[in-house]
């Protein structure tokens, strides 16, 4: 059966996973009466909750006498490490572009990766049935994007389809019959070349591992494309690292191929096919799995460097160990090392003392997903404020700059431009875009964007859309204003009392509610002024024998502000930590004792 390997790439929310759902349905991968979840490829709990793709996933469909392996990739640049590796497994890409929004920052990011590998794209203008869709303008912008990314003539001569993934149709003409996705299937078969590897069936077996996962029964499983030769279960392979050193020799216990949404064991892996192999104990992502006769490793894609660092430490608050069962630094270290092994975009380093670990990655979203995953596994952690990774070059200090593309209603554009300017941002473009919005493109230091998203949503009343991607390194732009307000710090251990919280409401907004456990050094609210203030949330009402009318009215409290994990991490200052447990998120001072805090502040000054 002839093979086609294709990846679906696009910006966030342009409809990749929904389109894959329809491709699976229309190819007959599901039974007529089979119950299938919406966005079936997003199988991870966090993916379903957030409505985003975090992990690249492979599926395959049969179309006539051809088998098409389809890879669904994440749209966020934070998970770009997944995209970079996956694109080396395919021979073509379907680039999805929202007909209303046009190419966005992540469209540019994933397209640049695909073009650099020499892949010829099929452009699908999705959501053309939206009222504000402007497919002609979107197509012009795609062409401009390709030209700006130095696409060659073959890549610029791309075929175009108009589609609605949700409605399950694609057509070569905008006003075509709109029946099914048959034109897309036919175009993939016709436009994407058969894998070059098919010609190397007689050579020794070679495969580059691109994704890693663990299975309770099979152990480690590595997925990749067979570069040459065939493989049968029971055969011995060797694993080489990128530098050519041998990691291990192992016997292949199982070969799995992707069929529909599931994986099925197969007897023999053919060249060009995307398969998963079990049996190894040490080999990992970017390693080469080879026949013992092969000498050197396969070339692996270089991975973009991390841009932010977050410190993961043990939870040493007075409430530690009450919620989670994984609290020791050794257990936290093992889990982080396991994560770094499977995700090449993450790096983990030990800190002096061994009770905290510096984890570097692509962005706040990637870190937030990792922390959320760990807390659901029963970990307790203390997390620092994200710090931007700096670089030294020719004696000059460089920092990462990100390109922000912002769509806002016109009345909010002024406040957005003002906020970007205070964060050392430089506006490069401002124009009208679809739906009566204003599009602002600016180059902003990564430091300035930490914690900005929540403020941006408040400024635009939740209607603005902010997208960002790494742009370049630039000379350090100097000090940046931090959080404008101080915090309210508890001076006692115990449970918060309604009467005390009611009396503290004049001082600022509260993060805790009556009955919540608090401790000395814990942040319980935001001060209305710019200094920190120690308060007592346990102070009850003094009762006497004399009662006055009106003194015993019920206390009515303003609802407490509850922050999500990402909001808390973005909110904290450098001298604060976020305490994360399976059921709670608290903010605390790094040093709980007030005398220690003052001493440290004096030393720092």
N, C-alpha and C positions, 0 to 999 in steps of 0.2 A: 504493500500500500504506500503510495507516494506521500511524502511529508511536507508540511508547511509550518514554520515556526514564526509566530508573530506576537508582538507585545502591543498592548493598548496603553497609550500614554496621553496625558492631558493635565490641565490645571485642576485644582480641587473643585469638586462639585460640577464638573462639566459633563458628567454622566458615564464614566467608564464602567463602573460596576453594574449599573442598570443595563447598559448595552450588552455586557457579557451575559447577564441573565437571559436576555432575549435571544442571543446567539445560541445559548444552550437549549432554550425551549424550541426554537425553530429548526434546530438540527436534529431533533428527536432524542436528545440526551436524557430527557425526562419522560416517564410514562404519562399518558394522558390524564390518569387519575392521581398522579403523584403530587403530594403536598410539598411545595417548595417555598422557603422563606423569601421575602423581598430582599434584594441584594444578597443572594445566596453565597457569593464569594466572600463577603465580609463575615467570616464565621467566628472571629474573636469577639468576646463580650464587649471589650472597649470599643471595637470598631462599630458594633451595632449601636451602642449608646451614643457615640459621638457622630455617627453617620459619615465616618471617613475611613479610607483604606490605610492601614498602618504597615501590613506585611504583604509583599508581593506573593501572588498565588498562581499556580498553573492549573489549567484544565485542558481538555481536548475534546474536539467534536469531529464527527465524520461528515463529509460533504461529498456525495457521489463516491468516487473511488479514491478520495484523498482524505488524509487525517490532518486536521489543523490543530496544532498545539497553541493555545492562547494564554498569554501571561497578563494578568491584571496587576498594574503597578500603582504604588501610592502617588498622590498628587502633591503632597506637602514637601517642600525642599528639606525639611527636618529629617525626612525619611529617604533622602536622596541616595544614601548608601545602598539601599535596596535597588533603586532604579539603575544605578551605575553597573551593578553586577548582572542584573537581569538582562540588560540590553546586549550583553556579550553572548547570550544564549540564543538570540533570535536572528532571523534573516530579513525581517521587515517590521515596520511599525505602522499602526493605525493611529494617527494623530487626531484626537477629538478636540474640536474648538466650539465653544458656545457661540451660536450665531448672533446673540445679542451682545455678549461681553467682548468677543474677539479674543486674540491671544493675550494671555495674562503672564505675570512673572514666572510662575511655575511652568507654563507652556514653553516659555523661552528656555528655562532650565533643562527640562526633559528633551526638548527639541535639539538643543546644542549638544547634548550627550549622544543622541541618536545620529545626528549628522556627522559628528566627529568620528563615529564608528563606521561611516560610509553606508548607513542603512537608508534605503529609499522609502520615504513615507507615502501612505495613502491618507489624504486629508478628508475628514468627515466633519461637515458643518452640522453640529447637533442642535437640537431644540429649535429648528427653523419654524415650528408651529407656535412659538411664543409670540404674543402680540408685538413686543418691542424688538423682535429679531430683525437684523439687517445683514443677511448672508453675503451680499455683494461687498459691503464694506469690510466684513470679517475676512473674506477671501483676499481682498487687497492687502489687509494688515498681515495676513499669514505670509503672503508673497514677500512683503517688505521685511518681515521677520527672518525668513529664509535667506534673503539677500544679505541682511545685516550679519547673519551667522556664517557667511562665506560658503553657502551651499553650492555644490557643483552643478553642472548643467542637467545631469540626470536627476538630481534631487529637486531642482527647480521645476522640472517637467512632471509635477506630481498629479495623479488623478484625483478628482474631487467628487464626493458624494454629498447629497443633502439628506438629513436623517432626523428622526425623532426616536431616540432609544427607548423612551418610555412607551411610545405607541407601537414600537416594533416594526418600523419601516425605514428603508433607505432607498434613494433613487439618484440616478445620474442627472435628472432634470428637476428643477425646483417645483414645477407644476406637473410632475410625473404621476403615475397611477397610485403610488404610496401603498403598495400591497404588503410587502414583506422585506426581510433583510437579504433576500436572494442576491440582489446586485452587490452587496458587500461581500458575501461569501464568494461569488464569482470573481470579484476583483482581487480578493486575497489570493485565490488559487492562480489567477492569471498574472498578477503583478509581483507577488513575492516569489523569489526563486526557491527551487528545491535546495535543501542544505548541501553545501559543497562537500560536507563530510561523507556523503553517500558514496563518493568516488574512492574513499579510503577504507573500504570494508575489509580488504585483505591485509591491512597493516596491523601492528600491535595495538591493543586497547589503550585509549587515552581519554580522560575526562577531567574538566576543571570544576571543582565544587563551588557552587554559587550560593546555596542556602543550607542552613543547618537546622535540624530539629531533633527533639528527643521523643522516643516512643517507649511506653512502659514495657512492651513485649520485645521490641526489636532493638532497643538501645538507640545509639546515634544513627541518624539517617542524613545522608548528604545528597542534595539534588544538583544536577548539572546536565549539560548536553554532551552526548558522546561525540568526541572529536574524531576518533578513528577506531577501526576494529569493532569486534562484537564481544559481548560478555555473557557468560552463563553463570548461574548460581553455583557456588562451590569452588570457583576459580580463585587463585591467590593474586592479590594486587599489592603494589607498594604505594605509599603516600609520600610525596615530596613537598617540602615547603617552597615558598617563592624563591628562596636563595639556593634551592637545589639540594638541601640536606634532607636525608631520609628520616621520616617521622616514625613510620611503623610499616610492617607487612601484615596483611590480614586476609582472612578468607571471606569471600562475599556470601553472606547468609541469605540475602533476599534481594531481588530486583523488582522494583515497583514502577508501573507506568501509570500515567494520568488518564483516566477514562471518565468523562463527564465530571461530576463533582468529587468522585472518589478516586482511590488508587487501587490498582489490581496487581497482584503478583504476575510476572511474566517469566517465561523460561529463558528468553534471550533478548539482550538489548542490542538494537541495531544502530549504526552510525547516523548521527543527525537527530536522533530522538532525544527527548528530555525525560530522564528517568531519575529515580531515587534509589540509592544503594545503602544497604545496612550491613553491619559486620565489623566496622572499624571501632577503635576505642579512643584514638587521639586525634585523628585527622579532622581538619576543620575548614571553614570557608577560605577560599583563595588557594587551597592546597590542590596539587595535581594527583589524581588517582590513576596509576599507570600499570601497564603490564611490566613485570620485573625486567624485561629485556630493554625497556626504554630508558635512556640515560638522563636527559634533563627535564625540568618542569615546563609546563605550558605557561605562556605569558599571561599575567593577570592584570586587570584594569587598575590604574592608579586611583586611589580614593581621595576625594577632597578632604582637606584637614578640618578638624573640629574648630568651632568658633566660640563656644562658651564652656566654662567649667563650673561645676557645682560640687560642693563638699558634702558627702554622705557620711554621717557619724552615728555613733550609738546614741540611743535615747537615754540621757542621764538626768531626766527631770524627776521630781518626787513621785510622779504618777507612772513612772516607767514599769513595764512588765505586767501591767494589769489587763492589758488588752490583747497584745500579740504574744506569740510563742517563739518568735525568732528575734532575739534581742542582742546576741553576742556578736562582737566585731568579726570573729572568725566566720560565722555563718553569713553575715552581710558580705564579707569579702568574697567568699566562695560564689555567692549568687551574682555579684557584680562581674566577677571574672568569667562566669558562665555566659553572662549577657554579652560581654565584650568579644567572646569567642564567636558567637553567632552573628553579631552585628558589627561589621568592620568600621562603621561610622562612629563607634564609641571606644574611648580609651580610658583605662582605669589605672591610677597610680596610688601607691601607699603614701601616707603623710608621716612625718616624724611622730613617734608615740604609738602608731599602729591602731588608734581607735577611730580614725576617720580616713576616708578615701576620696581622692579627687577624681571625679568622673567628667570627662570632656565629651561633648557631642555637638550636634548641628544647631540646636535651638531649644527654646523653652518648652515647646510642644513635645519634642522627643524626650526631654527630661521628665516632663509631667507624666507622660505615658509610662515611662519606666518606673517612676515612684508609685504611681497608682497601681501598676501591676504588682509591685513588691508588697504594698500595704494589703492588697487582697490576698496575697499568699501568707499573711500573718506576720510581716516584718514591722518592727518599730524603728523609726529613724529620726535623726535630727538633720535638717537640710539647711544649707547656707544660702545666702543670696547669690544668684548666678554672677560670675565674673567673666569678662570677655578675655579670650586668649589673645595676648599681644605677640608681636614678632619683632626681632631686632634685625636690621639690615643696614650695612654700611654705617654702623654707629647711630642709626636713626631708629626711633621707636615707632612701629607701625601698628595700626588697629584695623579691624575689619569694618568695611562700609557695606551697607545693604541698600539695594534699590527697592523703594517702597512705591507700590502703585495703589492709590487710594481713590475710591469712588464715593463721593458724598453729595448730599443735596446742597444746592448753591448757597443756602443761608448759613451752612456750617463750614464752608470752605475757609472763611477768614480765621476762625478759631483754630482750625487744623493747621493752617500755614503758620500761624503764630506759635503753636506748640512745637511744631517741627523745627522752627528757627531757634527756640530756646534749647532744643536738644541737638544743636549744632548741625541741623539738616540743611541741605542746599536744594532748592526746588529747580528741576531741570525742564519741567513741562507742566502746563495747565490748560486744559481744553474741555469742551463739552463732550459728553459721551451719551450712550443709549439711556433712554428712560428719564431724560431731563436732569441727569446727574452731571457733576463736574469731576473730571479725572485729574488727579494731581500725581505727578511722578517726581520723587525726590530721592536724593542720596543722603542717607542718615547713618551715623556711626552705630554699630550694633549695641553699644553701651546705652545710647539714647532710647533704644526701642525696648529695653528691658523694663517691663511694667507699664508700658505705654498703652497696650491694647485696651485694658479696662477703662482707662481715662478717655481714650478715643471713643469708645462706645457711649460713655456718658456724654461727651461733648457733642456727639452726633445723634443723640437720643436713640441709639441702637440701630440707626439706619445706615451707617457708614460701613464700607467693606475695605479692609486693609490687607494687602498681600505684600510679601517681602521675599527677597532672595539675595544671597551673597553676591556682591558686585566686584569688590576689589580690596586691596590693602592700601591704606593712605596714612600719611604722617599723623601722629597723635594730636587730637584737636583740643587738648586741655581739659580743665575741670568742667564738670557738668552739674547743674543743680540737682539735688536729690529730692527726697520727699519733703514737702513743705511743712508738714505738721508733725508734732511730737506724738507720744503715745501715753496712755494711762497704764500704770504698772501696779499690779497687786502687791501689797506689803504683808499679806497674811496667807496662811494655808487654810483651806476649808471649802465650804459651799457658798456661792454667791447668794445674798439676801435681797429680796425685792425692795425693801425700804432703803438699803444702801445704794442700790443701782438707781432708784428714783432720784435720790439726792445728788447722784453723780451725773445725771443727764445734762446739767448745765455745763459740765466740763467738756463734753464731747459725745461722740456716738459710741455705743457699746458693741463689743463683739461677743459678750456672754449673756446668758439668760439666768433667771433665778434657779437655783438648784445645781447649776454647772459647777464642777470641781475646779477650784483655782489654787494657785500656789504662789509663794513669794518669787517675784521676778517674772511672772507671767504677764503678757500684754493682754489687757481685758477690754481696751477700747482705744479710740483715736482722740487725742487731745485737740481742743479747738484752737490752741496756740501752737507755736513752733517748738516748745520745750517739752521734755518728758516730765510726767508728774506721777509721784507715788500716791496711791489711794487705797482705802480700805473697803473692799466690796462685801465684807462680812459684818459691818457695823449695824447691829439691830437697834430697834427703837427702845429708848429707856422708858420703862413703865413705872408710874407712880400711882398712889392711891387716888389722886385727884383726876377726874375726867372732865375735859372741856368739850362742848359740842363742836363737831366738825373735825376733831383731832383724829378720829379713827376711820376716816374715809378710806375706801379701798384704793390701793396704789395702782395707777394706770401707767404702764411702761411703754415706751416706744419700742417696737420690735428690734431685736438685735441684728446687726449686719453679719451675715454668714458668708464667709469667703470660700470659694472653691480652692482646690490645691494650687492651681496655676496662679490664681489671684493672690493667695497668701505668699507664695514664693516671690512674686513680682513686687509685693507690697513692702516686704521687710527691708530694714536698713542693714548696713554691714555688721552692726553689733547685735543683730537679732538672728534667731533661728526659727524654722518651722518644725514643730514636733508633729510627726505623722505616725498615727497608729491605725489599725484596721477600722476603728469606728469614729475617730476624732481627728481634727486638724486644729492645733493650737499654735499661737505665736508666743514666743518667749524671748527674754534677753539672753544673750550668749552666757553672761555671768549673772547668776541669780542673786547673789549677795550684793546689796546696794553699796557696801564699802568697797568690795572688789571692783564693781563697775566704775566707781569714782576714781579708784587708783589707776585702773586701766586707761580711763579717759585722760587723766593727767599725763600718764606716760606717753600716750599717743600724741597729745598736744605738744 
